[in-house]
Amino acid sequence: MVTLHQLSALLLLFSVGQESALISQDPMDQVPNFPVEMHYMKIGSPFTLNCEDPSADRGGQLEWRKNNTQQSVNGHLSISSALQTHRGLYTCHFKDNEEVLRAVNLQPGYPPGTPVVHCRSNNYPEEAQCNWYLENETHIPTNFTATYRHGLFGEEQGCLVTNMSCVMRGFALYSTHPYIFNVTAWNPLGRKEKLLQFVIEHIVKPDPPEDLMAWPSLEWKRQLDISWQPPHTWQHPILFPLKYQVQYSWSDGKASRTTGPYEVTSIKLKGLRPRTTYSISVSAKDFLDNGEASDWSPTVTATTN
């Protein structure tokens, strides 16, 4: 049975343990609202951190720590070439003292390169989308802004950037003036922009057809019935119709043929080999030949009678 005296001792030990745990935490936790300086530097460049006694009369030895590990035995820390391993929180203290005199968050990285941009319309004429990427990682936060305009003197329109892409709407069809897309990448070490001109009709590329099905004909041997649907992203298949090509192969894909274009969404493949399994896929293209054909749809298989 635990006595009152034993219980008091246990509570005291628990309290001391809690205090010890607090002391062992990051020193920044001991200085509420202490300002942390963000310092970005290019990887490979030198950097120096200095720290001075604010009172100039304490006479103590200063030291820099990185994530609570000692880095220098004086108030001067110099690195000849910044590396990713130098990333972290640096704090300056008096030796054997947790008081923070200066705190710097070092972030080595690179300025952004010129974005690589690709634009496409899979929902002509409603909208187009531009996507981009950076060929090299910057290792520090990098932001993007994007705008587009019609012709050199058109009104500049902002674009909501999500996942390094931008959706544009309200196009003038068959215009003699191209659209100009501008994306800028920027971070604390620099900025780069990319301008891309395009004509909306030249970047049309539908998504692949959907709901492709194939089955042996009930009327004739050596024949397959095939049907599919326009891609759901092509919102106006009546006003802006698509045409389709059908690709089929047999003998493990070693022999294949392509037929079309078709203006309908169901056909009969005739003159096939009996009791043979065929792999079939379909692609779509704007009826007026704008842009390029879609990728091939996922393959389905069917066996003739």
C-alpha positions in Angstrom: 0.0 0.0 0.0 1.4 3.4 -0.9 1.6 5.9 2.0 1.0 9.6 1.8 4.7 10.3 2.2 5.6 7.9 -0.7 2.9 9.4 -2.9 4.3 12.9 -2.3 7.8 11.7 -3.2 6.5 10.2 -6.5 4.8 13.5 -7.4 8.0 15.4 -6.7 10.0 13.0 -8.9 7.4 13.4 -11.7 7.6 17.2 -11.4 11.4 17.2 -11.6 11.2 14.8 -14.7 8.9 17.2 -16.4 11.1 20.2 -15.8 14.2 18.2 -17.0 12.3 17.3 -20.2 11.5 21.0 -20.8 15.1 22.0 -20.4 16.3 19.4 -22.9 14.0 20.7 -25.7 15.0 22.9 -28.6 16.4 26.2 -27.1 14.0 28.2 -29.3 11.2 26.8 -27.1 12.8 28.6 -24.1 12.6 32.1 -25.8 9.0 32.8 -26.8 8.6 35.0 -29.9 12.3 35.1 -30.5 12.9 36.3 -34.1 14.4 33.6 -36.5 16.2 35.0 -39.5 15.6 33.1 -42.7 18.8 32.9 -44.7 18.8 31.4 -48.2 22.1 30.8 -50.0 23.1 29.1 -53.3 24.5 25.6 -52.9 28.3 25.8 -53.4 28.6 29.4 -52.2 30.4 30.5 -49.0 28.5 31.8 -46.0 29.5 33.4 -42.6 27.5 33.8 -39.4 28.6 36.3 -36.8 27.4 36.8 -33.2 28.2 39.5 -30.7 27.6 39.9 -27.0 24.7 42.5 -26.9 25.9 43.9 -23.6 29.6 43.8 -24.5 30.5 43.4 -20.8 29.7 39.8 -19.9 33.0 38.5 -21.2 31.6 35.0 -21.9 32.7 32.8 -24.7 30.2 32.6 -27.6 29.4 29.6 -29.6 27.2 28.6 -32.6 25.0 25.5 -32.4 23.1 23.7 -35.1 20.0 21.9 -33.9 21.6 22.0 -30.4 25.0 20.6 -31.6 28.0 22.8 -31.2 29.5 24.1 -34.5 32.0 26.7 -33.4 33.8 27.8 -30.2 33.5 31.5 -30.8 31.0 33.9 -32.3 32.2 33.3 -35.8 31.1 30.5 -38.1 32.4 30.3 -41.6 31.6 27.7 -44.3 33.5 27.8 -47.6 30.9 25.9 -49.6 27.2 25.5 -48.6 25.8 22.0 -48.9 22.4 20.4 -48.3 23.9 19.0 -45.0 24.2 22.6 -43.7 20.5 23.1 -43.8 19.0 23.7 -40.3 18.5 26.0 -37.4 21.7 27.8 -36.1 21.6 29.5 -32.7 24.2 31.6 -30.9 24.7 31.3 -27.2 27.1 32.0 -24.4 29.0 28.8 -23.7 27.2 26.7 -21.1 24.2 28.9 -21.4 20.8 28.3 -23.1 20.1 32.0 -23.7 19.7 32.6 -27.4 21.5 35.7 -28.8 20.8 35.1 -32.5 18.8 32.4 -34.4 19.3 31.8 -38.2 17.5 29.2 -40.3 19.9 28.3 -43.1 18.3 27.1 -46.4 20.8 26.1 -49.1 19.3 25.8 -52.6 19.3 27.0 -56.2 17.5 29.8 -58.1 14.9 28.3 -60.5 15.7 27.5 -64.1 13.5 28.4 -67.0 10.2 26.4 -66.8 9.5 23.8 -69.4 6.0 24.4 -70.6 3.4 22.3 -72.6 -0.1 23.5 -73.5 -3.0 21.4 -74.7 -6.7 21.6 -75.2 -8.6 18.4 -74.4 -11.9 20.3 -74.3 -11.9 22.5 -77.4 -13.1 25.2 -77.6 -14.0 25.6 -73.9 -10.6 25.6 -72.3 -6.9 24.8 -72.6 -4.4 23.9 -70.0 -0.7 24.7 -69.7 1.5 22.6 -67.5 5.1 23.1 -66.6 8.0 21.8 -64.6 11.6 22.7 -63.6 14.3 20.4 -64.9 16.3 20.8 -61.7 15.2 20.8 -58.1 15.6 24.1 -56.2 15.5 22.5 -52.7 13.9 25.7 -51.3 10.3 27.0 -51.6 9.7 28.1 -55.2 6.5 30.0 -56.3 4.9 30.4 -59.7 2.7 33.0 -61.3 1.0 32.6 -64.7 -0.8 35.0 -67.1 -2.1 34.8 -70.7 -3.3 37.3 -73.2 -4.7 37.4 -76.8 -2.0 38.9 -79.1 0.7 41.3 -78.1 -1.7 44.0 -76.9 -4.5 41.9 -75.5 -5.6 42.3 -71.9 -3.5 40.2 -69.5 -5.5 37.7 -67.6 -4.4 36.0 -64.4 -4.4 32.3 -64.1 -5.1 30.3 -60.9 -2.0 28.1 -60.5 -2.6 24.6 -59.0 0.0 21.8 -59.1 2.1 23.7 -61.7 -0.7 24.0 -64.1 -3.1 26.7 -65.3 -6.5 26.5 -67.0 -7.4 29.2 -69.6 -10.9 29.9 -71.0 -12.7 32.3 -73.3 -10.8 31.7 -76.5 -11.4 33.5 -79.9 -11.6 30.7 -82.5 -9.6 30.8 -85.7 -8.0 34.0 -84.7 -5.0 35.3 -86.7 -3.4 36.4 -83.4 -1.8 33.8 -81.2 -2.3 33.6 -77.4 0.7 34.3 -75.3 1.2 32.3 -72.1 3.7 33.6 -69.5 4.8 31.6 -66.4 7.4 33.0 -63.9 9.2 30.9 -61.4 10.7 32.7 -58.4 12.3 32.1 -55.0 14.6 34.1 -52.8 17.6 33.3 -55.0 16.2 34.4 -58.3 13.5 34.2 -60.9 13.0 33.0 -64.5 10.1 33.3 -66.9 9.0 31.5 -70.0 6.8 32.9 -72.8 4.9 30.5 -75.1 2.8 31.5 -78.1 0.1 29.2 -79.3 -3.0 29.1 -81.5 -5.8 27.3 -79.8 -6.6 25.1 -82.8 -3.0 23.9 -83.0 -2.9 22.5 -79.5 -6.1 20.5 -79.6 -5.6 16.9 -78.4 -8.7 15.0 -77.1 -8.4 12.5 -74.3 -8.8 8.8 -75.4 -12.3 7.5 -76.1 -14.0 5.7 -73.2 -16.2 2.7 -72.5 -14.6 0.7 -75.3 -16.3 -2.7 -75.8 -15.9 -5.6 -78.3 -17.7 -8.9 -78.8 -18.2 -11.5 -81.5 -20.9 -10.8 -84.0 -24.1 -12.9 -83.5 -24.9 -12.7 -87.2 -21.6 -13.5 -88.9 -18.5 -15.5 -88.2 -15.1 -13.8 -88.5 -16.6 -10.5 -87.4 -16.4 -8.4 -84.2 -18.8 -5.6 -83.1 -17.1 -2.6 -81.4 -18.5 0.4 -79.6 -17.1 3.3 -77.6 -18.0 6.7 -76.2 -16.4 10.2 -76.7 -14.1 11.2 -73.8 -16.2 12.8 -71.1 -13.8 15.8 -71.1 -14.9 16.7 -74.6 -18.0 18.6 -73.6 -19.6 19.4 -77.0 -19.3 16.3 -79.2 -22.4 17.4 -81.2 -21.2 21.0 -82.0 -17.5 20.0 -82.3 -17.6 16.3 -83.4 -14.7 13.9 -83.2 -13.6 11.3 -85.7 -12.0 8.0 -84.7 -9.5 5.4 -85.7 -9.5 1.8 -84.7 -6.4 -0.3 -84.2 -6.5 -4.0 -83.8 -3.9 -6.7 -83.6 -3.5 -10.5 -83.2 -0.8 -13.1 -82.7 0.4 -11.4 -79.5 0.5 -8.0 -81.1 3.1 -8.9 -83.8 0.6 -8.1 -86.6 -1.7 -5.1 -86.4 -3.9 -2.9 -88.6 -5.4 0.6 -88.3 -8.7 1.5 -89.9 -10.8 4.6 -90.1 -11.5 7.4 -89.7 -15.0 6.9 -88.5 -17.6 9.6 -87.7 -19.6 7.1 -85.6 -19.0 5.4 -82.3 -19.7 1.8 -83.3 -18.4 -0.3 -86.2 -18.1 -3.9 -87.4 -14.7 -5.4 -88.0 -15.1 -7.8 -90.9 -13.0 -10.4 -92.6 -11.1 -11.4 -89.5 -9.5 -14.8 -88.8 -11.8 -17.4 -87.2 -11.4 -18.4 -83.6 -8.7 -15.7 -83.1 -8.4 -13.3 -80.2 -7.9 -9.7 -81.2 -6.7 -6.7 -79.1 -8.5 -3.5 -79.9 -8.0 0.2 -79.1 -9.4 3.5 -80.4 -8.1 7.0 -80.7 -10.0 10.3 -81.3 -9.2 13.5 -83.2 -11.0 16.8 -83.9 -13.3 16.3 -86.9 -11.7 19.3 -88.7 -8.2 17.9 -88.1 -7.2 20.5 -85.6 -4.2 19.6 -83.5 -3.3 15.9 -83.0 -5.0 12.7 -82.3 -5.5 11.4 -78.8 -3.5 8.7 -77.3 -4.8 5.2 -77.8 -7.5 4.0 -75.4 -6.9 1.1 -73.1 -7.0 -2.1 -75.0 -9.9 -4.6 -74.9 -9.9 -8.2 -76.3 -12.5 -10.3 -78.1 -12.4 -13.6 -79.9 -14.1 -14.3 -83.2 -16.4 -17.3 -83.8 
